[in-house]
Each structure stands twice: as structure tokens, then as C-alpha cells.
Amino acid sequence: MIVMVGGTFDPLHAGHKKLLSRSFELAGPDGEVIVGLTTDEFAGAKVHPVHSYQERLANVTAFIREHGYTAAWKVEPLSDRYGSALDTDFDILVVSEETFPVAVEINELRRQRGRKKVDLHEISCVLAEDGRRISSTRIYRGEIDRYGRLIR
């Protein structure tokens, strides 16, 4: 299986880790995972500050290596909502609840281009101690830490 997943992954929190882990589970030990990592320019549209592409790449790479996944993997720059997902041959797109509508758009655009539809695998958001979802924005605001523990 070839699996694609994308995001800014900053800061790399429990929700992101669930997304990446599930991507590797779906790919299987002999599969491949393609991680689209937003470029600095594309990530600049966020409402909170974002670390540099190189720092985020180092964090994602470290997470993958720490888990010792055997599937092949690569990280590629993601400079728009779709990246290479419109034209690449792959099997599964892993998304969060938040980005599921973009995945539906990707399949529609693939259909318009004569490409095969890919399976969409939606990951439920990871909740913080207060029952609200963990998000980078909440972490940057100082409400929660990367694990969803309340700070204030």
C-alpha cells in the first residue's frame, strides 16, 4: 500500500503522531508513506507562528525513526492544499476530521483528471483533558501542552 498524509506538523502533538502512526499502520511493513510537509510559504497562512520547514522536517523525521517503521517513507514539500496527491499513484489518503473536506476535493479533482479514486481514511481528533481537541493553535495560545494536558 502507498499512503499519503500531509500537514504542517507544528508543534508535533499527539494528534499529529496519531495521524502519522496510522499512516504507517495502513501502509504495512512493506508499503510506503509519503508525508507532505507544508512549505514555509504555505504554512505562513496559519494564525499562529510556525517553525521553519527544516525544523519541522527534523521533528517529523525523528518521530518516524524513533518508531522504527519498516515501510519506505519520504517527506515532500507541500506548497498548496493538494500537493502531489492529484497526480501521484497511491492507495490511501489519511486525513483528520478537520481536513476531510480537502480529501473529498482531491478525489473529485483526481476523477476530473482521469485518475483513480483513492481510499480516504479519517482519523478522529485526539482530545485534551478538557474534552476539546488538541490543536496547534491551542498549544501556541498556552492552553494545553502537546499531550493535551491543561496549562491554565
Sequence and secondary structure as in RCSB ss.txt:
>XXXX:A:sequence
MIVMVGGTFDPLHAGHKKLLSRSFELAGPDGEVIVGLTTDEFAGAKVHPVHSYQERLANVTAFIREHGYTAAWKV
EPLSDRYGSALDTDFDILVVSEETFPVAVEINELRRQRGRKKVDLHEISCVLAEDGRRISSTRIYRGEIDRYGRL
IR
>XXXX:A:secstr
 EEEEEE   S  HHHHHHHHHHHHHH TTSEEEEEEE HHHHTTSSS    HHHHHHHHHHHHHHHT  SEEEE
EEE SSSGGGGTS  SEEEEETTTHHHHHHHHHHHHHTT    EEEEE   B TTSSB  HHHHHTTSB TT  B
  
